[in-house]
Amino acid sequence: MTVSALTPVPRARVSLRQRLQNALPKLVLAPSFLLILVFVYGFISWTFLLSLTSSKAFTNFHFIGWGNYLKLWTWTFERDPPSNWYTAIVNMGLFGGIYVVFCLSIGLGLAILLDQKIRGEGVLRPIYLYPLALSFIVTGTAWKLFLNPRIGLEKAMHDLGWTSFHFDWVVNPRMMIYCVAIAAIWASAGFIMALFLAGLRGIDGEILKAAQIDGASSFQTYRRIVIPMLRPVFLSAMIILINLALKSYDLVLSVTGNNPGGAAELPSTFMYSYTFTRDQMAVGSASAIIMMMTIAAVMIPYLYSELREKSR
């Protein structure tokens, strides 16, 4: 007797225990997923909703559309006198550019140094990573005291006899943002070094030996072989640094002393001040959404390129 090909094959019965085992990961992740859904995406949606209203000290639902966004960019292009948002955008360009470039350069240099199997690597590595263990409040306060011309570096140089030495950036409104960049670079360069060092240690040594046999110098080996192979690390480090630069708030206040006069204004400090101290909640919410979209503009192409390479 033959069985027809169209005869349905009976499904194997799944026991209750197997169903529970299959559902257990979903049950474990459900609370975390729910919290993220409410406290991350829910609050993002709420912030976007507020940015479309005329909310001041308290929320209201008088919608004005994109008026708050237009107001911010009007402040940017009509900058006579300069607005706080214009100052924040300019400072973000200065601070972000210096911060990213110097962190990548110093981190890569330190990683290459430690990759040479030098003596004392086990001691140097924790020293370079130590700033990462400190909060930005502690880091900013330490640098504020160190750069203070009355008690810090300038006074120390004067005590040593170098009376012509002057370094008053931390009290100079035009130079405050550079002091914030110095403190941020000191705090993050060690972490970037760790990322690059992990990438260097992951490169196959046979490739480097083959380059040496072909007569390539150390400089040529790093320039033409090693650094191009560190492209994923470069991208990851840039994403992290841009994200940290956009969210820099506590470091600005601790280095400058509550940012007097808004000289070191950044989008993060602008958002906080307009939302909580200037009673312009809708404008602050609009600036927060712009910050989020800036991060998304960096993250989405990176994730797309990574997923595309993995699919290949």
C-alpha positions in Angstrom: 0.0 0.0 0.0 1.5 3.3 -1.1 1.1 6.6 0.8 0.0 9.5 -1.4 2.3 12.6 -1.6 -0.6 14.7 -0.7 -1.3 12.9 2.5 -0.7 15.4 5.4 2.2 14.5 7.7 1.1 14.6 11.3 2.9 17.3 13.4 4.9 16.2 16.3 3.2 17.2 19.5 5.1 19.7 21.6 5.0 19.0 25.3 4.2 21.6 27.9 7.8 21.5 29.1 9.2 22.2 25.7 6.8 25.1 25.3 7.9 26.6 28.6 11.5 26.2 27.6 10.9 28.0 24.3 9.0 30.8 26.0 11.4 31.2 28.9 13.8 33.6 27.1 10.9 35.8 26.0 9.6 35.9 29.5 13.0 36.8 30.9 13.5 39.6 28.4 10.0 40.9 28.5 10.4 43.2 31.6 13.6 44.7 30.2 12.0 45.2 26.8 9.0 46.9 28.4 11.2 49.2 30.4 13.2 50.2 27.4 10.0 50.7 25.4 8.6 53.0 28.0 11.6 54.9 29.4 13.6 55.2 26.2 11.3 55.3 23.2 8.4 56.5 25.2 10.3 59.5 26.5 11.8 60.2 23.1 8.3 60.3 21.7 7.2 62.6 24.6 10.1 64.9 24.0 9.3 65.1 20.3 5.6 65.9 21.1 6.7 68.7 23.5 9.0 70.2 20.8 5.9 70.7 18.6 4.0 72.7 21.3 4.4 76.1 22.9 5.2 74.7 26.4 7.0 77.0 28.7 7.5 76.2 32.4 4.7 73.7 32.3 3.5 71.4 29.5 0.6 72.4 27.3 -0.8 70.9 24.1 -1.0 74.1 22.0 0.6 72.7 18.9 2.7 75.2 16.8 4.2 72.6 14.4 7.9 73.2 13.5 8.0 76.7 15.0 10.6 75.8 17.7 12.9 74.2 15.2 12.6 77.2 12.9 13.3 79.5 15.9 16.6 77.6 16.7 17.9 77.8 13.1 16.8 81.4 12.8 18.9 82.1 15.9 21.8 80.3 14.1 21.7 82.3 10.9 20.7 85.7 12.4 23.6 85.8 14.9 23.9 89.6 15.6 24.2 89.5 18.6 25.2 85.8 18.8 22.5 83.6 20.3 23.2 80.8 22.8 22.3 78.2 20.2 24.7 79.7 17.6 27.4 79.6 20.3 26.5 76.0 21.1 26.8 75.0 17.4 30.1 76.7 16.9 31.5 75.3 20.2 30.3 71.9 19.2 32.2 72.1 16.0 35.4 73.2 17.8 35.1 70.9 20.7 34.0 67.8 18.7 36.6 68.2 16.1 39.5 68.6 18.5 38.2 65.9 20.8 37.7 63.3 18.1 41.0 64.0 16.2 43.2 64.1 19.3 41.6 61.1 21.0 42.1 59.0 17.9 45.6 60.2 17.3 46.8 59.8 20.9 44.9 56.5 21.4 46.4 55.0 18.2 49.9 56.3 19.1 49.7 54.8 22.6 48.4 51.5 21.2 51.2 51.2 18.7 53.7 51.9 21.5 52.3 49.2 23.8 52.1 46.8 20.8 55.9 46.8 20.6 56.0 44.5 23.7 57.9 47.1 25.7 58.9 46.5 29.3 56.4 47.7 31.8 53.4 47.3 29.6 51.4 45.8 32.4 52.1 49.0 34.4 51.5 51.5 31.6 48.2 50.0 30.5 46.4 50.7 33.9 47.9 54.2 34.0 46.5 55.0 30.6 43.1 53.5 31.5 42.9 55.2 34.9 41.1 58.4 33.7 38.3 56.1 32.4 37.6 55.1 36.0 36.9 58.7 37.1 33.6 60.4 36.5 33.6 63.5 34.4 32.7 65.6 37.5 35.9 64.5 39.2 38.0 64.9 36.0 36.6 68.4 35.3 37.1 69.6 38.8 40.7 68.4 38.8 41.4 70.1 35.5 39.7 73.3 36.7 42.0 73.5 39.7 45.1 72.5 37.6 44.4 75.3 35.1 43.4 77.9 37.6 45.9 80.7 37.2 45.8 81.5 41.0 46.5 78.0 42.3 47.4 75.8 39.4 49.9 75.6 36.5 50.5 79.3 36.1 51.2 79.8 39.8 53.6 76.8 39.8 55.6 78.2 36.9 55.8 81.6 38.6 57.0 80.0 41.8 59.7 78.3 39.8 60.9 81.7 38.5 59.1 81.7 35.1 57.2 84.9 35.8 56.4 85.6 32.1 54.4 82.4 31.8 50.6 82.9 31.5 47.9 80.3 31.0 44.5 81.7 31.9 42.3 79.8 29.4 40.0 78.5 32.1 38.9 82.0 33.0 39.1 83.4 29.4 35.6 83.2 27.8 37.2 82.7 24.3 39.4 79.8 25.5 37.1 78.0 27.9 35.9 75.5 25.3 39.5 74.4 24.7 40.0 73.7 28.4 36.9 71.4 28.2 38.5 69.7 25.2 41.8 69.1 27.1 40.0 67.5 30.0 37.8 65.4 27.7 40.8 64.2 25.7 42.7 63.2 28.9 39.6 61.3 30.1 38.9 59.3 26.9 42.3 58.8 25.1 43.1 55.8 27.3 39.8 54.1 26.4 40.5 54.6 22.7 44.0 53.2 23.2 42.4 50.0 24.6 40.2 49.7 21.5 43.1 50.1 19.1 45.3 47.8 21.2 42.7 45.1 21.0 42.5 45.6 17.2 46.3 45.4 16.8 46.5 42.2 18.9 43.8 40.7 16.6 45.9 41.2 13.4 47.5 38.0 12.1 51.3 38.1 12.8 52.0 36.2 9.6 50.9 39.2 7.5 53.4 41.5 9.3 56.1 38.9 8.9 55.4 38.7 5.2 55.6 42.5 4.9 59.0 42.5 6.7 60.3 39.8 4.4 59.3 41.9 1.4 61.4 44.8 2.8 58.7 47.0 4.1 59.8 49.4 6.9 57.8 49.6 10.2 56.3 52.9 9.1 55.2 51.5 5.7 53.8 48.4 7.4 51.6 50.4 9.7 50.6 52.9 7.1 49.7 50.5 4.3 48.7 47.3 6.2 48.0 47.7 9.9 46.0 51.0 9.9 43.8 50.0 6.9 42.9 46.8 8.8 41.9 48.8 11.8 39.1 50.5 9.9 36.3 48.9 11.9 38.0 50.0 15.1 38.3 53.6 13.8 34.6 53.6 13.0 33.6 52.3 16.4 35.9 54.7 18.2 34.5 57.6 16.2 30.9 56.6 17.0 31.7 56.5 20.7 33.6 59.8 20.7 30.9 61.7 18.8 28.3 60.3 21.1 30.3 61.4 24.2 31.0 64.8 22.7 27.3 65.5 22.0 26.4 64.4 25.6 29.1 66.4 27.3 27.3 68.3 30.1 28.8 67.6 33.5 32.4 68.0 32.1 31.5 71.5 30.8 30.0 72.7 34.1 32.8 71.2 36.3 35.7 72.6 34.2 34.2 76.1 33.7 32.4 76.5 36.9 28.7 76.4 35.8 29.6 77.9 32.4 29.6 81.6 33.2 28.0 83.7 30.5 27.5 80.7 28.3 31.1 81.0 26.9 31.4 77.2 26.7 27.8 76.5 25.7 27.2 73.2 24.0 23.9 71.7 22.7 23.6 69.6 25.9 24.0 72.6 28.2 21.7 74.7 26.0 19.1 72.0 26.2 19.3 71.7 30.0 19.3 75.5 30.6 16.3 76.2 28.3 14.3 73.3 29.6 14.8 73.6 33.4 16.1 77.2 34.2 14.8 79.4 31.4 11.3 78.0 31.3 11.3 77.3 27.6 10.6 73.6 27.6 9.5 73.4 24.0 12.7 75.0 22.7 14.8 72.7 25.0 12.9 69.7 23.7 13.5 70.8 20.1 17.3 71.0 20.8 17.2 67.6 22.4 15.6 66.1 19.3 18.2 67.8 17.0 20.9 66.2 19.2 19.3 62.8 18.9 19.0 63.1 15.1 22.7 64.1 14.9 23.6 60.9 16.7 21.3 58.9 14.4 22.8 60.5 11.3 26.2 59.1 12.5 24.9 55.7 13.8 22.6 54.6 10.9 25.2 54.7 8.1 27.7 52.9 10.4 25.2 50.2 11.2 24.2 49.9 7.6 27.8 49.5 6.4 28.5 46.9 9.1 25.4 44.8 8.4 26.1 45.1 4.7 29.6 43.7 5.1 28.4 40.9 7.3 25.7 39.9 4.7 28.4 39.7 2.0 
